[in-house]
Amino acid sequence: MRTLFPSESCKETHLNASIDPQSWLQVERGKLCKFSSQSPSSIESLIKVPEPPILPFFKPVDYVHILAKIHEELEFCPPQIRSNLYMLQFQVFKGLGEVKLMRRSLCSAWLKAHTVHEKLVYGAWLKYEKQGEELISDLLSSCGKCAKEFGFIDLASELPLEIISSPEEEMVIGTHISRNVSFRVGDQKILCNRQKIAGLSVPFRTMLNGCFAESLCEDIDLSENNISPLGMSVISDFSLTGTLNEVPPELLLEILVFANKFCCEQLKDACDRKLASIVTSMQDAVELLEYALEENCAVLAASCLQVFLHELPDSLNENRVVDILTNANRQQKSIMIGKASFTLYCLLSEVAMKLDPKSDMAAMFLEQLVNSAEASRQKLLASHQLGCVRLLRKEYDEAERLFKAAYNEGHIYSVVGLARIGLINGEKSRSYEKLSSIISSCTPLGWMYQERSLYCEGDKRWEDLEKATELDPTLTYPYMYRAASMMRKQNVESALSEINRVLGFKLALECLELRFCFYLALEKYQLAICDVQAILTLNPDYRMFEGRVAASQLRTLVREHVPNWTTADCWLQLYDRWSSVDDIGSLSVVYQMLESDAAKGVLYFRQSLLLLRKAHKSRKGGCSSGKGSSPEPRGPRLNCPEAAMRSLQLARQHASSEHERLVYEGWILYDTGHCDEGLRKAEESITLKRSFEAFFLKAYALADSSQDPSCSATVVSLLEDALKCRSDRLRKGQALNNLGSVYVDCNKLDLAADCYINALKIRHTRAHQGLARVHYLRNDKTSAYEEMTKLIEKAQNNASAYEKRSEYCERDLIKADLEMVTHLDPLRVYPYRYRAAAGNFVVKMKVLMDNHKEKEAIAELSRAIAFKADLHLLHLRAAFHEHVGDVMGALRDCRAALSVDPNHQEMLELHNRVNSQEP
């Protein structure tokens, strides 16, 4: 997807009213009448690859060490710093791109918050992260279950009353002085109890009982103290009762100012809490926040801030509040948020950067973040982030200062910012030397070679990019650069192969955009529209050509040059692409079908099936499956949960009937971890109408949620009921495949084989994998291998097929298949969660261990761990460290793994065993 911080060298022009995209494309196409006759400059206009972005994240060179250190500190630290450690853990996972782990760390920070101010900020942050999930709360409510809400905190009860008692002063009270005193305000007098008023504060006690002339007066003029007669009357009542009854907000503010002037702490606190209780809207917060800071009202200030934070990001449109927050001094921040100012500005700066990283608001929030940083880790993060923003704003001197500060605090990744500024200043060779020095002084990572490649040419650049891919195959820039270079040399086949390589395991929008440009240059408009429609499925607002043109506009223009498909054509195309496991092609066809008058609910649901691959959970007892035999995920290969959820919600919105809507609601609940509630929705749907999708959902959810060993029989019955209902062959193939896997669980291999063969008859290609499993369980390893070979030949996305085939061949062939898996999908681990495996690397490790080559095994694991924070990889490396007697190495990996999954039982046992050996 488009990164938050584009390259500084990217063009900054944007599409506006003066640019006609149709004319623009026609001009470009005019240049490209024949690919072979194009000039290099015209090709460059379509296939330019921007420099890789500078990521505004905490990216430690050794994230395993940092995670382990955080885990160790969490074991022994005092309670007041736990939330800060979880916040740091959140930042590490953010740099790794681990969204689920980020959310969990944030939730842990909220649970372990030591102060109400921390609780306030983390709760608002979690609410911000859960934007768009309101429907899930509503659906849970319809099932009688309350969702976890991060609502408003009752700050008045949480923040204690802090009144500093003053020593009693000597009183001079004459016997002739009345017990009452009248305060004159204008032409009105308010009769008060002298001693009660004196008890409100030291100034009043001194005035009324001390050596001042007022101590002898029965009538005192307060007309010049900005208090009204009604306000003074309320103060008199408060002095007698100690409470404020129903008082209008305007009068409360008047009394508050008066209380502050005369140091009436209890009265001020009562006003503070009373005003805080009426802050319920953004308008209230905007109007009262300035008063709160001026009058030092902590409860009111925090209440205003809470409302503001709960309305993020919309509340950033309130200029008055933004001005206060961006210009707050140390004392004002202490009033408003106590000691949690760094956390507050972490949140505000993140929201502002997402809106516009070059804005004044983002820069000013980050300035506050830098000023609030105290610990070294806080300083390096704040300095690096502000450096990124300053660089975007072309404030190069300030950006350089900030990147240096972050680098000096130990953030090696900030050297990227320093190198880019060097390039801008014409010091390309110095930038190259900086990166070379980093590479030689620490364990090199892929991003280091990727960055250094920007400062050299020719073979050196190519070599650095190859090394970057070797160390971190997930970096997209090297693939894009190589592909674009090949395309400029008219090596079309190699260029497409290179870009397809990365798209085989990482559906990056910038890579899809580049391939779209290739097809546009080649005038292969059918393939071009396929990619742009896949882009629009993932991000309807995506802009191409460095943000100059909306992808939807380009799609409209290219659409004129491809033939129109009828509804029947579309279904045939979808059937062919689904059967060949062509996920991007399938997405494109569904996108096109949504333009027709076909039932949109069904189509959006199909879209969600393609977008979300949710691994099937381990099932207990008689329902458990061996690797490879569990029910097939609903969709093929893609893993785009946000886009999938958007499609599911659109399916619900466009459902043509009540029973159909209930099915989509069931999948929404299931996909967000509410399996029992999803099951209930399926049952409700079945009571209205027996349908394929309702039975399929119930079978799928029951297989996940039931602990009963006899659940297999129920799942079989449900899938059989589903197959009796009307549906198309695409879905029936999946049902047959899942039914076969349940029969395998029950050791009914003949029935399982029948299911898989029937699925293959309707071209459900993935059934080859289930049939291979049946052959293997019948001790026919050769047939199993051949069956997986058929799947490899048919499927466009076949990394999982190579991985599965490796189970059915000899050691030499295993190595070849697993090497192919690594080539096709370097992120891949075994597809089923309950199987404690770590993808292709694990099998390699077992081979190495058999040959007593522990060092090579650890090195191979380390190569994978460098770019993938995987529990099983860390677990296995910890075991190797223990095996060779490296207790500290084992303990480090155990702690890092427990940061990924704190409740993993085997990891906990290994950690306890290794921990007992620590010297």
C-alpha positions, 0 to 999 in steps of 0.5 A: 500500500501507499506508505505514509512517508513518500520519497523526498524525490517524488513529484509533489504535483497533484491532480486538480481542476486544470488537469484532464486525466483523459487528455493526459492518458491520451498523450501518454498513450500517443507516445506508446503506440508500439513498445519496441519503438518507445524512447527511454524517456517515454517508458520512464514516464510510466514505470518510474520507481520512487525511492523507498520511503523513510519509515517514521517508526522505531526500528531497532537493529536487533528487535529480538534483543529489545523485545527480550529486554522489555520482557525482562524489565516487565518481570521486575519493574515497579507497577508505575512504569509497566504501561510505558514498557508496553508502549515501547513494545507497541512501537517495536511491533509497529516497526515490524508491521505486526498489527495484531501484536500492536493492538495487544500491546496497547491493550496491555498498556491500558490494563496496566496503566498506573494513573488515571491520565494514562488510562484515559489516553490508552483508552482513547487510543484503543477507541481510535484504533477500533474505528469502523468496528461499531457494527461489531458492538451492535451485533454482539449486543443483538446476541446479548453480549457486551463488547469491550468498550473503552468509554469515558472514565469518571474522572471526578471519582478517580482523581483524588482531592489534594488539599494542603492543610494550613496551620491555624493562625492566631485569631484576634476576635473581640467579644463585641464582634458579631458571628456574622458578616455581610459582604456587599456586592454592588447595592446588595448584601449577603449575610454570611457566617464569619467563621465558616467563611474564614474556614474557606481559606487562609486569606479569608481567615486572615481577613476576618480573624486576623490583624486586618481592619476587616476583622473588626467590620461587620460589612465588607465590600467585595464589589471589586472582586468580580463576584456577583451577589448570586455567586456570593450567596452560593459561596455562603451556602457552600461554607455552611454545607460543603456542597454545591447544589444545582448551579449554572455553568456560567456561575460555576466559572465565576465562583471558580475564578473567585475561589482561585483568587482567594485560595479557597481550595475546597470550593475550587475543587468542588467547582472543578468537579462540578464543571467536569461532570457537565462536559459531555460534548466537543463544544463543552470541551472547547469552551472550558479547556482554556478556563481549566488551564488558566485556573489550574483545574486538573479534573476539568482539564482532563475531562475536556481532554477526554472528550477531545480524544474520544472524538479523534480524528474529527476533533483535530478540526477544532482549531482552538483546542489544537492551538492549546495542545500544540502550545501547552507549556510544561505546567499546562500539560501537568494540569491536563494530563499529569505525567502522561504527556509523552503518551498523549503526544504519541497518540496526537502525533500519530493521528496528525501524521496519518491525516497529513504528515507535512502539516503544521499540526503534525510538526507541532505535536511532534515538537511537544513529543520531543519536549515531553521525552525523558528516557533515551528510548522516548527521545530517539523515537520522538526525534526520528519521527519529527526528523521525518516530518521536517524532511518532508517539509524540506526543512533540511537543517532541522531534519538533519539535527533531529536525525543526528539526535535520534542516531546518537541515542542509538537509533541506527535506522535514522542514518537513512534520514542523514543519508538522504539529506546528504544526497540532497546536499550533493554529498552522495559519496558521504551518504554511501560511506555512512551506510558502508560504515553501518554495514561493517559495524553491526549485523547487516540488515536488508534495509541497509543494503537497500539504502546504500544502493541509492548512492551507487550505480550500475553493478554495485547498485544491483549487487546491493539490491540483491543482497537486500533481498537476500537479507530481507525478501519482504522489501518491495523496492529491490523487486520494483527497481529490478523489474523497472530496469529490465523493462527499460531494457525491453526484457519484458518476460524477466521484468514481469517475472520479477514483479510477479515474484513479490506479488506472489506473497505480498499484495503491495499496492505499489507493486500492483501499480507498477505492473499496471504500468507495465501492461499499459506500456505493452498495451495489454489493457485486459491485464492492466484493468485486472490490476487496477480493479484489484487495487480499487478493491483493496483501496477505493481511494488509491491514487496512482502516478505519484498521487497525480491521478485517481486509480478509478479515473485510470480504470475508466479510461482503460475500460474503453479499450477492453471488451465488455463481458456479459454476466455469463462471461463474468461467471465463467471468468470467475470460475476459471480464475478461482479454479486456477487459484488466481486470486488477483484475477478473481478479485478483478472479475468480482469488482467488474461484476459489481457494476452489473445488476447482479445481487451485490450482497453475494458478490461482496461476500465472494470478495471477502472470501478472496480477501481473507484467509483465516487459518483454521484453529486447532480443534480438540478431541475427535475434531482435531486434524492433522496438518493439511486435513483441516477444513479449507479457509473460506477464501484462497490465499490473500490476507487483507483483513481490513478490506475483507471486513469492509466487503463483509459489511457491504455484503450485509448492507446489500443483503437481499433477505433477512436470512442472507443478512444473518449469514453475513453478520455471522461471518463478521462476528466469527472473523472478529473472534466471536465464534459462538455468536457467529454460530448463533447467527447461523442458527437464526438464519437456518430457522428462517431458511435452509441455505447453503451459506447458513449451513456452511457457516454453522459447520465452520464455526462449530468445528472451531468452537466445540470441545466435544469429541463427537462434534465431527458427526454434527459437522458432517451432517451440516455440510451434507445439508449444505450440499443439498441446498442450492449453490454454485460449484465454487462454493460446493467445491469448498464444502466437499473439500471441508467435508473430506477433511472431516472424514480424514479426521474420523479416519473414514478415508474412502468417504474422504476420497470420494469427497475430494474426487467429486470436488475435483470433478467440479474443478475445485483445485485445492482438493488435490491437497486433501486427496494427497493426504488420503493417499499418504494415510493409506501409505501410498506416498508416491501417489500423494506426491503425484497428487500435490504435483498436479496442484502445483501445475494448476495453481498460480499461487502454489507456495503452499502446494510445494510446502505440502508436497515436501511431506511426501518426498525424500530428503533430497527432494524435500530440500528442493521443494522447500527452497522453492517455497522460500523463493515463492513466499519467504514469509510462509509458515505451515498453514495450520496454527495448531501445528507447532512448525515454522515453515520451510526453515524448520525442516531445514533446521531438523536436517542440520540438527541431524548432522550436528550442525547447530551453528548453521541451524542457528544462522539459518533461523536467524536469517528468517527471524531478521525479517519475521517475528515468528513465535515458532522460529524463536522457539526453535532457535531458543531450543538450539541455544539451549542445546549448545549451552548458550543460556543467555541466547536461549533466555533472550529468544524465550523472552522475545517469543513470550512477547509475541505470545505470552501464554504459549505453554511450551514456550513458558516451560522452556523459559522456566527451564532456561531461566533456572540455569541463568548464572 
